[in-house]
Amino acid sequence: MNRLKYEFFHRPCLTVAENLVGKYLVRRFPDGKIMRLRISETEAYCGEADTACHAHKGRTKRTEVMYADAGTLYIYLCYGIHWLLNIVTGNPEEPEAVLIRACVEAPGPGRLTKALSITGDLNRKSIFGDELWIEDDGTPCEVVTDKRVGIGYASPEDQIRPWRFILR
C-alpha cells in the first residue's frame, strides 16, 4: 500500500473528495496497533462561497484550521456528541475541506471516529503523520454522487449540489 502524499491533497476539494473514496483511512493507536478502514463516503466543502462550509462566514477560532495547508486535519465536535474528521485541501488561505463521512466497516462519520478513537486531540495535526494517514492499495472503485446531508442551514443551491461521493 502507498501512503498518500501532499500532492494528492493539494488539489481542488471536489477532486480530492471523489478520489478519497475507496482509499484506506489508517490509524495507529498509542499501543502500536494499526487499524485500516476503507473510505466509502466523503463530502466536499468548498470555501467561503459555499454556504454549507464552516468557513462561509470567514475566519473564526473554529475555522482557522481550514485556512491551513493541505493535509491538515480539521476535527470538530458535532452536536456535542460526535467527533467529525475533515482533511483540508487545496491552497493555504483558501478554506476547503473534505469530510470523511463513512467507511465500509463504520457507516457514519461519528461511528468511524469512534472506531478509530479520533478526537479533537488530533485537530490541526497532519494526515502525513504517524497517528493517522491514508493509503491507496490500487483497487479501482466506482463512485456515485448525491447531495450532501445535514446542511439545512445552507442556501437551496448549495443544499442540492452533488458534492457527496459514495462507493458503489
TORKOLPA-897827 format. One record per atom (N, C-alpha, C, O, CB): residue in one letter; x, y, z. Coordinates in steps of 0.001 Angstrom, whole numbers, padded with zeros to 6 digits, always signed. Atoms other than C-alpha are relative to their C-alpha. Glycine has a CB too. Example, Ala and Ser with C-alpha at 12.3 -4.5 7.8 and 13.67 -1.06 7.14 Angstrom:
// TORKOLPA-897827
A+000890-001190+000000;A+012300-004500+007800;A+000900+001200+000000;A+001936+001181+000665;A-000992+000027+001246;S-000820-001190-000060;S+013670-001060+007140;S-000770+001090+000730;S-000261+002198+000899;S+000414+000462-001415;
END
This chain:
// TORKOLPA-897827
M+000849-001179+000000;M+000000+000000+000000;M+000896+001243+000000;M+001980+001259+000583;M-000967-000002+001230;N-000740-001254+000074;N+001145+003519-000741;N-000712+001079+000788;N-001918+001279+000640;N+000184+000438-001454;R+000561-001133-000730;R+000631+006432+001621;R-000219+001157-000958;R+000619+001444-001813;R+000926+000424+001167;L+000260-001180+000818;L-000992+009431+000001;L+000885+001140+000479;L+001084+001334+001678;L-001500+000403+000057;K-000930-001085-000294;K+001342+012393-000175;K-000673+001363-000163;K-001830+001463-000570;K+001228-000094-000910;Y+000486-001371+000023;Y+000930+016151-000036;Y-000671+000351-001324;Y-001729+000981-001331;Y+001141+000956+000267;E+000523-000360+001320;E+000331+016466-003789;E-001434-000492-000206;E-002207+000149-000917;E+000900-000571-001090;F+001356+000539+000117;F-002817+014325-003509;F-001015+000995+000578;F-002074+001216-000010;F-000107-001371+000726;F+000925-000896-000702;F-004433+016811-001084;F+000106+001442-000475;F-000801+002241-000244;F+000254-000058+001487;H-000209-001371+000478;H-003024+019959-002694;H-000635+000150-001381;H+000021+000546-002344;H+001523+000353-000051;R+000814-000087+001213;R-005762+019870-005362;R-001373+000513+000402;R-001675+000613+001591;R-000103-001389-000731;P+001353-000469-000331;P-009327+021179-005615;P-000769-001008+000861;P-000640-002222+000698;P-000783+000280-001282;C+000749+000804-000961;C-011629+019901-002892;C-000872-001076-000654;C-000897-002217-000191;C-000862+000899+000839;L+000883+000971+000654;L-014090+018205-005259;L+000788-001178-000557;L+000328-002318-000484;L-000794+000673-001124;T-000859+001067+000543;T-011281+016215-006905;T+000470-000912+001124;T+000401-002136+001009;T+001220+000598-000752;V-000496+000791-001123;V-009836+015111-003572;V-001132-000825+000606;V-000953-002008+000897;V+000634+000913+001070;A+001134+000711-000612;A-013266+014195-002164;A-000367-001241-000808;A-000591-002309-000239;A-001223+000932+000115;E+000335+001158+000840;E-014028+011931-005126;E+001112-001041+000029;E+000840-002238+000114;E-000261+000445-001446;N-001133+000928+000065;N-010551+010405-005230;N+000302-000707+001317;N+000999-001722+001313;N+001219+000735-000446;L-000207+000666-001289;L-010546+009537-001496;L-000860-001249+000156;L-000516-002148+000923;L-000295+000962+001133;V+000894+001155-000118;V-013408+007074-001938;V+000738-001252-000472;V+001305-001285-001564;V-001311+000215-000827;G-000684+001258+000296;G-012008+003546-001865;G+001386-000110+000613;G+001969-001194+000629;G+000108-000171-001470;K-001311+000026-000663;K-008775+004516-000084;K-000175-000492+001437;K-001294-000600+001938;K+000671+001417-000022;Y+000031+000454-001389;Y-007855+003276+003394;Y+000370+001118+000960;Y+001406+001764+000805;Y+000940-001179+000193;L-000294-000883-001114;L-008041+005502+006456;L+000697-000869+001044;L+000140-001869+001497;L-001310+000699+000577;V-000823+000848-000872;V-005314+004166+008747;V+000294+000726+001310;V+000674+001897+001324;V+001326-000395-000706;R-000235-000570-001337;R-004972+004739+012486;R+000986-000870+000756;R+000804-002082+000871;R-001329+000130+000797;R-000914+000683-000911;R-002026+003818+014668;R-000394+000443+001413;R-000348+001628+001744;R+001530+000334-000326;F+000411-000280-001368;F-003215+003572+018264;F+001233+000147+000893;F+002320-000296+000523;F-000929-001117+000532;P-001149-000192-000898;P-000995+004524+021215;P+000746-001293+000343;P+001950-001262+000601;P-000467+000647+001274;D-000659+001276-000316;D-000300+000816+021879;D+000715-000610-001206;D+001281-001698-001107;D-001021-000990+000534;G-000689+000484+001194;G+001080+000427+018329;G-000885-000761-000972;G-000501-000984-002120;G+001125-000870+000402;K+000936+000721+000866;K-001920-001453+016942;K-000418+000910-001156;K-000587+002117-000983;K-001251-000480+000804;I+000411-000753+001185;I-002912-000392+013415;I-001339-000538-000503;I-001538-001749-000595;I+001082-000086-001116;M+001296+000367+000568;M-006464-000378+012018;M-000183+000737-001314;M+000102+001930-001416;M-001162+000326+000984;R+000282-000581+001318;R-007414+000208+008369;R-001485-000162-000313;R-002044-001254-000208;R+000873-000670-001109;L+001396+000019+000417;L-010927+001153+007248;L-000089+000605-001402;L+000514+001641-001681;L-000906+000781+001013;R+000139-000505+001368;R-011919+001599+003598;R-001037+001125-000043;R-002172+000957+000403;R-000403-001144-000968;I+000896-001163+000097;I-013444+005029+002918;I-001093-000278-001023;I-000808-000633-002167;I+000790+001284-000387;S+001128+000287+000895;S-016922+004627+001420;S-000829+001233-000337;S-001682+001187-001223;S-000892-001040+000623;E+000798-001197+000267;E-018300+008163+001525;E+000736+001240+000489;E+001302+001260+001582;E-001385-000104+000673;T-000607-001285-000356;T-016979+011726+001530;T-000945+001125-000415;T-001871+000921-001199;T+001400+000170-000679;E+000715-001194+000439;E-018387+015232+001217;E+001004+001134-000145;E+001945+001251+000640;E-001138+000383+000999;A-000876-001146+000263;A-016719+018341-000202;A-000627+001279+000537;A-001824+001518+000378;A+000281+000138-001511;Y+000404-001312-000492;Y-016919+021746+001465;Y+000989+001015-000572;Y+002161+001053-000198;Y-000035+000047+001585;C-000845-000744+000931;C-015598+024327-000960;C+000124+001495+000275;C-000164+002311-000600;C-000516-000183-001360;G-000404-001365-000271;G-014654+027545+000767;G-001096+000960+000406;G-002244+000577+000633;G+000651+000526-001163;E+000883-001042-000508;E-016241+030815+001765;E-001246+000213-000845;E-002265+000663-000322;E+000748+001283+000098;A+001173-000171+000870;A-018610+030889-001239;A-001031-001113+000194;A-002183-000958-000213;A+000436+000044-001462;D+000874+001147-000247;D-020124+027520-000188;D-000699+000215+001344;D-000058+000135+002392;D+000811-001350-000009;T+000721-000316-001240;T-022847+028323+002374;T-000121-001197+000947;T-000520-001026+002099;T-001384+000517-000333;A-000018+001169-000877;A-022618+024761+003739;A+001344-000150+000717;A+001453-000915+001675;A-000305-001263-000805;C-001351+000085-000556;C-018914+025242+004558;C+000094+000812+001288;C-000437+001920+001359;C+001043+000496-001025;H-000174-000729-001253;H-017982+026248+008107;H+000695+001339-000201;H+000474+002269+000573;H+000788-000838+000980;A-000742-001242+000259;A-015713+028941+006625;A-000819+001014-000797;A-000295+002062-001175;A+001288-000311-000747;H+000832-000908+000790;H-018623+030574+004779;H-000011+001420+000569;H-000014+002394-000184;H-001421-000532-000074;K+000045-001329-000629;K-018686+033434+007277;K+001388+000531+000318;K+001531+001513+001046;K-000829-000049+001274;G-001361-000483-000185;G-014920+033800+007236;G+000758-000700+001104;G+000325-001710+001659;G-000022+001447+000276;R-000934+000571-000968;R-012100+033096+009599;R-000482+000248+001428;R-000763+001382+001818;R+001406+000591-000196;T+000339-000081-001421;T-013010+032337+013221;T+000965-000923+000738;T+001778-001604+000113;T-001513-000401+000273;K-000858+000906-000781;K-011276+030488+016049;K-000228-001444-000451;K+000723-002216-000574;K-000285+000146+001529;R+000324+001370+000406;R-013085+027315+014948;R+000494-000311-001406;R+001027-001392-001655;R-001501-000228+000077;T-000315+000280+001406;T-012453+027679+011206;T+001432+000330-000401;T+001834+000039-001527;T-000930+000763-000876;E-001393-000363+000295;E-008861+028964+011394;E+000763-001166-000629;E+001563-000966-001543;E+000712+000456+001279;V-000699+001181+000503;V-007644+025418+010745;V-000279-000238-001486;V+000571-000791-002185;V-000407-001230+000806;M+000337+000214+001407;M-009421+025369+007360;M+000846+000862-000937;M+000913+000595-002137;M-001473+000291-000229;Y-000853-000882+000792;Y-007082+028137+006172;Y+001446-000501-000025;Y+002323+000153-000589;Y-000055+001427+000556;A-001343+000584-000071;A-004050+025902+006826;A+000345-000705-001316;A-000421-000668-002278;A+000099-000996+001186;D-000485+000683+001196;D-002071+023885+004299;D-000733-001332-000204;D-001287-001907+000733;D+001519-000237+000099;A+000624+001275+000358;A-003414+020814+002502;A+000557-001127+000876;A+001755-001195+001148;A+000230-000317-001500;G-000398+001127-000832;G-003360+017687+004638;G-000155+000244+001486;G+000096-000652+002292;G+001403-000353-000285;T+000237-000310-001408;T-004161+019442+007903;T-001350-000587+000411;T-002326-000497-000334;T+000038+001544+000252;L+001239+000590-000500;L-006796+017670+009992;L-000866+001068+000654;L-000387+001874+001452;L+000300-001133+000999;Y+001006-000869-000624;Y-009942+019600+010920;Y-000997-000932+000664;Y-001814-001559-000010;Y-000706+000971-001054;I+000863+000910-000753;I-011735+017668+013654;I-000808+000834+000991;I-000251+001581+001795;I+000838-001113+000740;Y+000858-000792-000876;Y-014713+019154+015448;Y-001098-000882+000582;Y-001415-001948+000054;Y-000613+001196-000764;L+001063+000709-000690;L-017443+018039+017820;L-001341+000461-000559;L-001633+001657-000576;L+000074+000234+001534;C+001305-000283+000593;C-020894+017848+016218;C-001098-000288+001029;C-001173-001384+001584;C-000218-000846-001293;Y+001104+000119-000956;Y-023934+018435+018442;Y+000469-000407+001394;Y-000310-000944+002181;Y-001012-001004-000506;G-000540+000356-001305;G-021658+017924+021444;G+000122-001487+000233;G+000328-001921+001367;G-000841+000583+001057;I+000030+001455-000146;I-021692+014180+020756;I+001093-000704-000807;I+001873-001483-000259;I-001353-000524-000421;H-000870+000747+000908;H-019678+013011+017729;H+001130+000862-000545;H+000908+002003-000950;H-000809-000569-001150;W-001110-000650+000673;W-016231+013978+016502;W-000118-000275-001491;W-000426-001397-001892;W+001368-000493+000557;L+000033+000168+001449;L-016141+014549+012735;L+001376+000332-000566;L+002017+001301-000161;L-001098+000898-000646;L-001334-000087+000582;L-012995+014140+010641;L-000060+000635-001383;L-000757+000153-002275;L+000646-001389-000080;N-000142-000683+001280;N-012172+016542+007820;N+001485+000140-000300;N+002315+000178+000608;N-000709+001394+000014;I-001376-000231+000425;I-008987+016991+005804;I+000012+001218-000904;I-000716+001280-001894;I+000595-001249-000726;V-000125-001232+000775;V-008017+020404+004474;V+000638-000329-001354;V+001552-001149-001441;V+000846+001067+000774;T-000508+000226+001352;T-007375+020508+000711;T+000389+001337-000633;T+000159+002403-000063;T-001058-000733-000874;G-000287-001193+000775;G-006113+022954-001873;G+001113+000856+000562;G+002049+000360+001188;G-001217+000812-000113;N-001033-000964-000367;N-004086+026070-001180;N-000237+000609+001376;N-001384+000776+001789;N+000072+001098-001036;P+000161-000732-001258;P-003401+027747+002175;P-000770+001296-000254;P-000672+001890-001328;P+001382+000302+000645;E+000813-001212+000053;E-005736+030675+002857;E-001250-000140-000873;E-001991+000829-001034;E+000835+001139-000506;E+001220+000286+000756;E-008455+029058+000658;E-000688-001171+000710;E-000387-002331+000427;E+000314-000337-001532;P+000537+001011-000915;P-010600+027176+003200;P-000918-001042-000649;P-002117-000820-000819;P-000746+000683+001085;E+000757+001132+000533;E-011688+023885+001670;E+000363-001235+000819;E+001489-001368+001300;E+000298-000225-001529;A-000275+001231-000740;A-012019+020519+003381;A-000944-001103-000458;A-002046-000847-000943;A-000138+000232+001521;V+000794+001186+000310;V-013294+017003+002781;V-000374-000673+001311;V+000487-000983+002134;V+000778-000982-000937;L+000498+000772-001139;L-015461+015336+005411;L+000073-001474-000368;L-000451-001887-001403;L-001467+000416+000385;I+000028+001454+000174;I-014765+011615+005714;I-001295-000448+000670;I-001381-000512+001897;I+001298-000726+000630;R+001359+000222-000488;R-018413+010640+006065;R-000266-001430+000447;R-001067-001660+001352;R-000978+000369-001062;A+000227+001398-000373;A-018236+006846+006253;A+001120-000872-000520;A+001823-000525-001469;A-001349-000497-000534;C-000876+001059+000473;C-016095+003767+005910;C-000850-001256-000116;C-001903-001356+000513;C+001232-000215+000959;V+000763+001236+000198;V-017263+000334+004807;V-000306-000640+001352;V-001429-001078+001603;V+000780-000992-000908;E+000134+000672-001289;E-016695-001027+008310;E-000611+000885+001085;E-000906+000403+002179;E+001344-000487+000454;A+000531-000945-000996;A-018027+002078+010104;A-000887+001015-000708;A-000439+002115-001027;A+001157+000722+000774;P+000899-000896+000742;P-021089+003620+008403;P-000432+001201+000837;P-001173+001061+001810;P-001233-000766-000471;G+000358-001229-000695;G-021415+007209+009548;G+001225+000693+000559;G+002158+000040+001026;G-000986-000289+001114;P-001192-000743-000426;P-019000+009974+010484;P+000324-000151+001485;P+001497-000173+001858;P-000177+001455-000316;G-000236+000205-001426;G-019451+009514+014241;G+000486-001401+000305;G+001323-001600+001186;G-001256+000278+000778;R-000420+001391-000217;R-019066+005757+014039;R+001456-000216-000390;R+002191-000931+000290;R-000892-000954-000793;L-001384+000227+000436;L-015813+005946+012099;L+000988+000663+000952;L+002044+000094+001228;L+000209+000532-001427;T-000929-000618-000951;T-014215+008426+014513;T+000029-000776+001315;T+001070-000862+001966;T-000390+001467+000259;K+000029+000824-001218;K-015346+006270+017429;K+000827-001269-000192;K+001610-001642+000681;K-001457-000365+000378;A-000737+001238+000276;A-013956+003101+015815;A+001511+000225-000001;A+002279-000649+000400;A-000434-000581-001342;L-001433-000303+000104;L-010597+004814+015253;L+000517+000864+001153;L+001658+001324+001122;L+000279+000698-001312;S-000377-000836-001150;S-010546+006734+018577;S+000544+001359-000433;S+001566+001824+000071;S+001043-000720+000853;I-000380-001326+000472;I-010327+010049+016727;I-000779+001030+000805;I-002008+000986+000870;I-000269+000159-001533;T+000617-001075-000789;T-010997+013075+018928;T+000645+001324-000397;T+001496+001381-001285;T+000158-000258+001542;G-000555-001319+000244;G-010216+016756+018953;G+001486+000101+000295;G+002122+001083-000091;G-000730+001001+000811;D-001444+000002-000253;D-006719+015868+020173;D+000804-000014-001297;D+001954+000425-001324;D+000382-001204+000854;L-000699+000049+001289;L-005825+015299+016508;L-000266+001240-000857;L+000327+001388-001926;L-000413-001247-000766;N+000292-001209+000760;N-007267+018637+015345;N+001290+000778-000243;N+002116+000930+000656;N-001036+000878+000740;R-001154-000782+000448;R-004664+020685+013435;R+001261-000827-000242;R+002285-000280-000650;R+000301+001058+001007;K-001158+000843+000311;K-002304+017711+013125;K-000024-000309-001491;K-000936+000112-002203;K-000005-001324+000851;S-000144+000292+001423;S-001188+016379+009744;S-000442-001422-000334;S-000236-002351+000446;S+001443+000208-000432;I+000371+001324+000502;I-002608+013484+007742;I+001240-000773-000446;I+001148-001947-000805;I-001000+000126-001167;F-001251+000642+000413;F+001031+012724+006905;F+000825-000472+001189;F+001984-000854+001024;F+000823+000956-000841;G-000719+000403-001205;G+001996+011869+010486;G-000048-001500+000233;G-000372-002275-000667;G-000564+000713+001198;D-000041+001418-000354;D+002318+008557+012300;D-001217-000469+000774;D-001293-001641+001144;D+001225-000282+000799;E+001196+000390-000736;E-001066+008598+014069;E-001178-000302-000922;E-001972-001202-000647;E-000382+001089+000974;L+001120+000135+000925;L-003476+008915+011129;L+000499+000336-001400;L+001138+001367-001608;L-001197+000923+000411;W-000402-000240+001377;W-002868+008622+007401;W-000934-000744-000936;W-001814-001483-000494;W+001463-000430-000232;I+000838+000654+000997;I-004443+007425+004165;I+000896-000748-000978;I+001931-000244-001414;I-000898+001032-000744;E-000748+000860+000920;E-003225+004601+001934;E-000857-000363-001198;E-002086-000393-001132;E+000482-001275+000713;D+000644+000439+001242;D-004042+003528-001592;D+000537-001380-000339;D+001742-001570-000506;D+000256+001012-001177;D-000427+001348+000377;D-003992-000162-002408;D-000188-000253-001491;D+000041-001365-001967;D-000772-001042+000802;G+000138+000116+001446;G-004734+000497-006086;G-001285-000630-000479;G-001474-000793-001685;G+001116-000770-000526;T+001261+000618+000392;T-008173-001112-006050;T-000883+001017-000709;T-001204+002063-000146;T-000727-000581+001226;P+000911-000930+000677;P-010366+000529-008683;P-001393-000076+000638;P-001815-001128+001116;P-000081-000318-001524;C+001346+000005-000564;C-013795+001569-007486;C-000888+000945-000787;C-000420+001895-001414;C+000025+000396+001490;E+000973-000861+000661;E-016939+003092-008887;E-000595+000942+001037;E-000984+000526+002129;E-001114-000838-000701;V+000494-001028-000909;V-018091+006334-007304;V-001255+000635-000593;V-001287+000980-001775;V+001088+001075+000269;V+001210-000715+000407;V-021581+007834-007481;V-000108+001262+000859;V+000486+001346+001934;V-001287-000908+000150;T+000158-001249-000737;T-022606+011316-006372;T-001436+000177+000470;T-002367-000416-000075;T+000419+001189-000864;D+001317-000337-000526;D-025512+012655-004356;D+000146+001350+000699;D+001252+001880+000812;D-000550-001120+000986;K-000066-001256-000732;K-026414+015812-002458;K+000519-000271+001410;K+000366-001370+001943;K-001392+000693+000044;R-000503+000100-001366;R-024777+016461+000909;R-001175-000065+000972;R-002286+000352+000645;R+000926+001198+000337;V+001065+000142-000994;V-026766+015734+004055;V+000318+000824+001242;V+001477+001136+001518;V-000198-001481+000378;G-000169-000711-001259;G-027329+017616+007302;G+000427+001443-000147;G+001082+001989+000741;G+000986-000704+000830;I-000414-001387+000234;I-026851+021078+005803;I-001206+000898-000269;I-001166+001744-001163;I+000982+000074-001178;G+001214-000789+000180;G-030328+022585+006117;G+000203+001491+000160;G-000643+002273-000274;G-001028-000449+000960;Y-000313-001426-000190;Y-028737+025912+007067;Y+000562+000645-001265;Y+000622+001872-001349;Y+000997+000169+001143;A-000621-000518+001219;A-027143+026283+003606;A-001053+000515-000979;A-002241+000221-000844;A+000852-001085-000668;S+000915-000493+001032;S-028657+028060+000615;S-000595-001178-000758;S+000017-002245-000813;S+000728+000965-000976;P+000601+001097+000774;P-031044+025959-001505;P+000935-000521-001098;P+000996-001725-001348;P-001314+000465-000627;E-000920+000418+001070;E-028464+025932-004321;E+001103-000901+000549;E+001451-001908-000067;E+000621+001232-000691;D-001082+000794-000574;D-025726+024604-002033;D-000513-001316+000585;D+000224-002300+000643;D+000723+000801+001076;Q+000554+001241-000556;Q-028046+022028-000462;Q-000122-001096-001051;Q-000015-002278-000724;Q-001362+000267+000618;I+000239+001033+001025;I-028627+020273-003785;I+001234-000334-000840;I+001161-001178-001734;I-001108+000448-000918;R-001207+000310+000775;R-025065+020276-005124;R+000380-001465+000207;R+000302-001960+001331;R+001180+000933+000409;P-000368+001421-000125;P-023911+016691-005842;P+001436-000154+000488;P+002286-000696-000219;P-000176-000725-001348;W-001355-000023-000530;W-020858+017041-003614;W+000226-001050+001084;W+001129-000917+001910;W+000309+001367+000548;R-000230+001177-000840;R-021233+013765-001702;R+000407-001114-000947;R-000235-001338-001973;R-001284-000392+000859;F-000571+001037+000865;F-019182+010919-003160;F-000076-001330+000735;F+000395-001458+001865;F+001480+000337-000400;I+000347+001256-000662;I-020210+007336-002426;I+000539-001182-000800;I+000412-001238-002023;I-001529-000120+000175;L-000483+001237+000614;L-018580+003968-003115;L-001198-000847-000412;L-002063-001149+000410;L+000926-000789+000976;R+001117+000820+000458;R-020943+001917-005269;R+000308-001458+000279;R-000504-002331-000029;R-000280+000223-001506;
END
